[in-house]
Amino acid sequence: MEEILEIVNTFEVQTMIRLLLCVLLAGFIGMEREHLKKPAGARTHMLLCISGCLVMLTGEYVSIGSEMADMTRLPAQLLSGIGFIGAGTILKDGSNIKGLTTAASLLCTTCIGLAVGAGFYLGGIIGTIVLYIILSHSYKLYDAWDSKFVSYKMSLKYKEECDIEQIQEILDKAGYKIGSIKIDEEKKQIVVLGKYSEISNKNKLVADLMKRGKITEIIEG
């Protein structure tokens, strides 16, 4: 038994164990991203996790042969460079930004690889479970919260110059979430899209817009 433990604890066997564990953990996360048709799938996550593991193992290997070597320098450089790969998954579509979650998952997967490469198996496994739960179930909480709001479209007409910041402040205080605002100076009209809570005070909102926002007419829908 002791001989088996000695073989398992050798650097060579530990290297194989850690790399294989990285493939399993990162593949588990990557499949969830791939299932949702995200820019980075299982292969990308596995490659980054293996890279993190290899970098940590390399630092450990170098430190074995030299007492002066700092095994933390290589991982630090990897975390600095991972931002370039993460940036490649971020896309801007008008005012919307997509890919931030996938970029964050790539960074987190790399950190899992570093943890496993350092022999911190428990941290790597728990980190993978937590990351998977966040990626696959957090949207349910958002949907439950978002269902409390109703979509609205509001056309605001004015005669003189209007204060957009003042109108935004009035809408915010009334509980109206603003999705977009479009200003048509020729028609002297402002079109606001967004969501509002059913408990919002619509009468007070109309009064404030007419008085403080200098709005002459409000059309819903």
C-alpha positions as CSV (number, residue, x, y, z in Angstrom):
1,M,0.0,0.0,0.0
2,E,2.8,2.4,0.9
3,E,4.5,1.6,-2.4
4,I,1.4,2.5,-4.3
5,L,1.0,5.8,-2.4
6,E,4.7,6.6,-3.1
7,I,4.1,6.1,-6.8
8,V,0.9,8.1,-6.8
9,N,2.6,11.0,-5.0
10,T,5.5,11.2,-7.5
11,F,5.5,14.4,-9.6
12,E,5.0,12.5,-12.8
13,V,1.8,10.7,-11.7
14,Q,0.5,13.8,-10.0
15,T,0.9,15.7,-13.3
16,M,-1.2,13.2,-15.1
17,I,-3.9,13.2,-12.4
18,R,-4.1,17.0,-12.3
19,L,-4.3,17.3,-16.0
20,L,-7.0,14.7,-16.4
21,L,-9.0,16.3,-13.5
22,C,-8.7,19.6,-15.3
23,V,-10.2,18.1,-18.5
24,L,-13.1,16.7,-16.6
25,L,-13.9,19.9,-14.6
26,A,-13.5,22.3,-17.5
27,G,-15.4,20.0,-19.8
28,F,-18.3,20.0,-17.3
29,I,-18.4,23.8,-17.4
30,G,-17.7,24.1,-21.2
31,M,-20.6,21.7,-22.1
32,E,-23.0,24.0,-20.3
33,R,-21.7,27.0,-22.3
34,E,-21.8,25.0,-25.6
35,H,-25.3,23.9,-24.9
36,L,-26.4,27.5,-24.8
37,K,-24.5,28.2,-28.1
38,K,-22.0,30.6,-26.4
39,P,-18.8,31.7,-28.2
40,A,-16.5,29.6,-26.0
41,G,-17.5,25.9,-25.6
42,A,-16.1,22.8,-24.0
43,R,-12.8,22.7,-26.0
44,T,-11.9,26.3,-25.2
45,H,-12.6,25.9,-21.5
46,M,-10.6,22.7,-21.3
47,L,-7.6,24.2,-23.1
48,L,-7.6,27.2,-20.7
49,C,-7.9,25.0,-17.7
50,I,-5.1,22.7,-18.9
51,S,-3.0,25.8,-19.6
52,G,-3.5,27.1,-16.0
53,C,-2.7,23.6,-14.6
54,L,0.5,23.3,-16.8
55,V,1.7,26.8,-15.8
56,M,1.3,26.0,-12.1
57,L,3.0,22.6,-12.6
58,T,5.8,24.2,-14.5
59,G,6.3,26.7,-11.7
60,E,6.4,23.9,-9.2
61,Y,8.8,21.9,-11.4
62,V,11.2,24.9,-11.7
63,S,11.0,25.5,-7.9
64,I,12.1,21.9,-7.2
65,G,15.4,22.4,-9.0
66,S,16.1,25.9,-7.5
67,E,15.3,27.3,-4.1
68,M,15.5,30.9,-5.5
69,A,12.7,30.3,-8.1
70,D,9.3,31.8,-7.4
71,M,6.5,29.4,-8.6
72,T,3.9,32.1,-8.4
73,R,5.3,34.3,-11.1
74,L,4.2,32.2,-14.1
75,P,0.5,32.0,-12.9
76,A,0.5,35.8,-12.3
77,Q,1.5,36.3,-15.9
78,L,-1.1,33.9,-17.2
79,L,-3.9,35.7,-15.4
80,S,-2.7,39.0,-16.9
81,G,-2.8,37.5,-20.4
82,I,-6.2,35.7,-20.1
83,G,-7.9,39.0,-20.6
84,F,-7.1,39.0,-24.3
85,I,-8.9,35.7,-24.8
86,G,-11.8,36.9,-22.7
87,A,-12.1,40.1,-24.7
88,G,-12.5,38.0,-27.9
89,T,-15.8,36.6,-26.6
90,I,-17.3,40.0,-25.8
91,L,-19.5,41.4,-28.6
92,K,-21.3,44.8,-28.7
93,D,-24.7,44.8,-30.4
94,G,-25.9,48.4,-30.4
95,S,-26.3,49.4,-26.7
96,N,-26.2,45.7,-25.6
97,I,-23.0,43.9,-24.6
98,K,-22.9,40.1,-25.0
99,G,-20.3,37.6,-23.9
100,L,-19.3,39.0,-20.5
101,T,-20.5,35.9,-18.6
102,T,-18.6,33.6,-21.0
103,A,-15.4,35.8,-20.6
104,A,-15.8,35.6,-16.8
105,S,-16.3,31.8,-17.0
106,L,-13.1,31.5,-19.0
107,L,-11.2,33.4,-16.3
108,C,-12.8,31.3,-13.5
109,T,-12.0,28.1,-15.4
110,T,-8.3,29.2,-15.7
111,C,-8.2,29.8,-11.9
112,I,-9.7,26.3,-11.4
113,G,-6.8,24.9,-13.5
114,L,-4.3,26.9,-11.4
115,A,-5.9,25.5,-8.2
116,V,-5.8,21.9,-9.5
117,G,-2.3,22.4,-10.8
118,A,-1.2,23.5,-7.3
119,G,-2.7,20.3,-5.8
120,F,-5.7,22.2,-4.3
121,Y,-8.2,19.6,-5.5
122,L,-11.0,20.5,-3.1
123,G,-10.9,24.1,-4.2
124,G,-10.9,23.2,-7.9
125,I,-13.9,20.8,-7.5
126,I,-16.0,23.1,-5.3
127,G,-15.2,26.0,-7.6
128,T,-16.4,24.0,-10.6
129,I,-19.7,23.1,-8.8
130,V,-20.3,26.7,-7.7
131,L,-19.5,28.0,-11.2
132,Y,-21.8,25.5,-12.9
133,I,-24.7,26.4,-10.5
134,I,-24.2,30.1,-11.2
135,L,-24.1,29.7,-15.0
136,S,-27.0,27.3,-15.2
137,H,-29.4,28.5,-12.6
138,S,-28.8,32.1,-11.8
139,Y,-31.0,33.2,-14.7
140,K,-34.0,31.6,-13.0
141,L,-33.7,34.1,-10.1
142,Y,-33.5,37.0,-12.6
143,D,-36.5,35.8,-14.5
144,A,-38.5,35.5,-11.3
145,W,-37.5,39.1,-10.4
146,D,-38.1,40.4,-13.9
147,S,-41.6,38.9,-14.0
148,K,-42.7,41.4,-11.4
149,F,-42.4,44.2,-14.0
150,V,-44.7,45.0,-17.0
151,S,-43.4,46.3,-20.3
152,Y,-44.4,49.8,-21.4
153,K,-44.1,52.3,-24.2
154,M,-44.6,55.9,-23.5
155,S,-44.6,58.9,-26.0
156,L,-44.0,62.2,-24.4
157,K,-44.8,65.4,-26.3
158,Y,-43.4,68.8,-25.4
159,K,-43.5,72.4,-26.8
160,E,-40.3,73.9,-25.4
161,E,-37.0,72.3,-24.7
162,C,-37.2,69.5,-22.3
163,D,-34.8,68.3,-19.6
164,I,-34.0,64.6,-20.3
165,E,-32.2,64.2,-17.0
166,Q,-35.2,65.5,-15.2
167,I,-37.5,63.1,-17.0
168,Q,-35.2,60.2,-16.2
169,E,-35.2,61.2,-12.6
170,I,-39.0,61.3,-12.5
171,L,-39.3,57.9,-14.1
172,D,-36.8,56.4,-11.8
173,K,-38.5,57.7,-8.7
174,A,-41.9,56.4,-9.9
175,G,-40.4,52.9,-10.3
176,Y,-40.2,52.9,-14.1
177,K,-37.1,51.1,-15.4
178,I,-35.9,52.7,-18.6
179,G,-34.8,50.4,-21.5
180,S,-34.3,53.0,-24.2
181,I,-35.1,56.7,-24.9
182,K,-35.5,58.1,-28.4
183,I,-35.8,61.9,-29.0
184,D,-37.4,63.3,-32.2
185,E,-36.7,67.0,-32.1
186,E,-38.7,67.7,-35.3
187,K,-41.9,66.2,-33.8
188,K,-40.9,67.4,-30.3
189,Q,-41.5,63.9,-29.0
190,I,-39.7,61.5,-26.7
191,V,-40.4,57.8,-26.9
192,V,-39.5,55.8,-23.8
193,L,-39.4,52.0,-23.6
194,G,-38.9,49.9,-20.5
195,K,-40.6,48.1,-17.6
196,Y,-42.5,49.2,-14.5
197,S,-43.7,47.6,-11.4
198,E,-47.5,47.0,-11.0
199,I,-47.3,48.9,-7.7
200,S,-46.0,52.1,-9.4
201,N,-48.0,55.2,-8.8
202,K,-49.0,56.1,-12.4
203,N,-51.1,59.2,-11.4
204,K,-48.2,60.8,-9.6
205,L,-45.9,60.0,-12.5
206,V,-48.2,61.8,-15.0
207,A,-48.5,64.8,-12.7
208,D,-44.7,65.1,-12.3
209,L,-44.1,64.7,-16.0
210,M,-46.6,67.4,-16.9
211,K,-45.4,69.8,-14.2
212,R,-41.7,69.3,-13.6
213,G,-40.8,67.6,-16.9
214,K,-42.7,70.2,-19.0
215,I,-44.5,67.5,-21.0
216,T,-47.7,68.6,-22.7
217,E,-49.1,65.2,-23.8
218,I,-48.5,61.6,-22.7
219,I,-49.5,58.7,-25.0
220,E,-49.1,55.1,-23.8
221,G,-48.6,52.2,-26.2
